[in-house]
Amino acid sequence: MSARIRIEVDHPSLPGHFPGNPVVPGVVLLDRVAQALARDAGGTIARIRVVKFHAPLLPCEDAELSIERDDQRARFRIERAGQPLLSGEAELA
């Protein structure tokens, strides 16, 4: 499955995350992964086994989330223009 991600400049996490030079917090991206998994792939995260942050996402930038799921785990990746921003694997509940 895949989904578009865009965090608008008025997101409540941004004012405290590098004021004057906002960067989308990693936890916001992981929350989008969890939401997409629950909504589109019928799963909930029990534990994130590994996550790697490759590059930051700035407010109002478009990114693409992709998730591959089997019975017990999900592998996820967020990319911007083909460049990785985040990748990881989660165990499912």
C-alpha positions in Angstrom: 0.0 0.0 0.0 1.1 3.6 -0.5 -0.1 7.0 0.7 0.9 10.6 0.2 2.2 12.5 3.2 2.2 16.3 3.6 2.6 18.0 6.9 1.3 21.6 6.7 3.1 24.5 8.3 0.4 25.0 10.9 0.9 21.5 12.4 1.0 21.8 16.2 4.3 20.0 16.6 6.3 22.5 14.4 6.6 25.6 16.6 8.7 23.8 19.2 10.7 21.7 16.8 13.6 23.9 15.7 11.9 27.3 16.0 12.6 29.5 13.0 13.7 26.5 10.9 10.9 23.9 11.4 11.5 20.2 10.6 8.8 17.6 10.8 9.4 15.5 13.9 10.1 11.8 13.4 7.3 10.9 15.7 4.8 12.7 13.4 6.0 10.6 10.5 5.8 7.4 12.6 2.3 8.4 13.6 1.4 8.7 9.9 2.8 5.2 9.3 0.7 3.8 12.2 -2.5 5.6 10.9 -2.0 4.3 7.4 -1.3 0.8 8.6 -4.5 0.8 10.7 -6.6 2.4 8.0 -5.5 0.7 4.8 -3.7 -2.5 5.8 -5.8 -3.6 8.8 -3.0 -3.8 11.3 -1.8 -2.1 14.5 1.8 -1.7 15.6 2.8 -3.6 18.7 6.5 -2.6 18.5 8.8 -0.8 16.2 11.8 -3.1 15.7 14.0 -0.7 13.7 13.7 2.8 12.3 16.3 4.8 10.4 15.9 8.5 9.6 17.8 9.2 6.4 16.9 12.9 5.8 14.5 15.5 7.2 11.0 16.3 5.9 10.2 20.0 5.9 6.7 21.4 6.3 4.6 21.5 3.1 6.9 19.0 1.2 5.2 16.1 -0.4 6.4 12.6 0.4 5.3 9.0 -0.4 4.7 6.3 2.2 4.9 2.7 1.2 4.1 -0.3 3.4 4.6 -4.0 2.8 2.8 -6.2 5.3 2.7 -9.9 6.2 1.0 -11.6 9.1 3.4 -10.5 11.8 5.3 -7.5 10.6 5.2 -4.4 8.3 8.1 -2.8 6.5 7.7 0.9 5.8 9.4 3.6 3.9 8.9 7.3 3.3 10.5 8.9 0.3 10.6 12.4 -1.2 11.3 12.5 -5.0 12.7 9.0 -4.8 15.1 9.8 -2.0 14.6 7.9 1.4 13.6 10.0 4.4 12.7 7.1 6.8 12.6 3.4 6.7 11.8 0.7 9.2 10.1 -2.4 10.4 7.4 -3.0 12.9 5.9 -6.0 14.7 2.1 -6.1 14.4 -0.3 -6.7 17.3 
